[in-house]
């Protein structure tokens, strides 16, 4: 199987961490690495482009030096970056698509690709782009919906392939929109406590149903960023989030999971649940 990295022909560095992360995962999962040069209208002459542009080739070689990971190159065309990457993701033997982080951390291109991709999409985040870094823990973002079982199964499989531990984590914001700010945080605590107890029981039931053992936790904060960070993360972590296939792009991940993805300080794997 092969991990595919999307790369601009003008890339001069690690493409937002994508190359280093892909090399890291290729080593952890025992897979090959392919680099797809993404060509859209206006990014290359009409008469063709080299499969490994010199600047991009140098950037990739610099990241992979000393890792023992070699990359094969290909070029993919499309009217947009997402369209070109989807074409590449559908090739035989591709196990996942690895993309760098958008400057605004939105992951918008990754979400567009993940909405229709036949394979998971991995988004670079934080310090997870170090090629030699092992994957030590896989965290499943668990919201207790009907889609959660599929996301949990995917996270468990990634943990197994990575020889990593599994964690199930749920996140909440302490100030629900239904409670006016003037009421105060004290009135919110019973609401959060009740939800936390319910979601913790749902976590345990889901793990038991799939015959899994995992660390569990429910994490709340004043914002999604606070809630995600209070969970505690290490350089060896991966986060797994899920979205519903067939939904409109803006609803693919939902407000909750989209916010968790944006706040994540570690690489995130987006799976279609």
Protein Blocks (a to p, Z undefined) as FASTA:
>chain_A
ZZdddddfklcbennolmmmmmmmmmmnopacdddddddehiacfkbpcfbdfklmmmmm
mmmgonlpacdddddddfbfklmmmmmmmpghiabdcddddfklnommmmmmmmmocbdc
dddehjllgfklccfbdcdddehiaklmmmmmmmmmmmmmnopacdddddddfbdfklcf
klojklmmmmmmmmmmmmmmmmmmmmmmnopacdddddddfbfklmmmmnopafkbccdd
dddehiafklmnommlmmmmmmpcbdcddddZZ
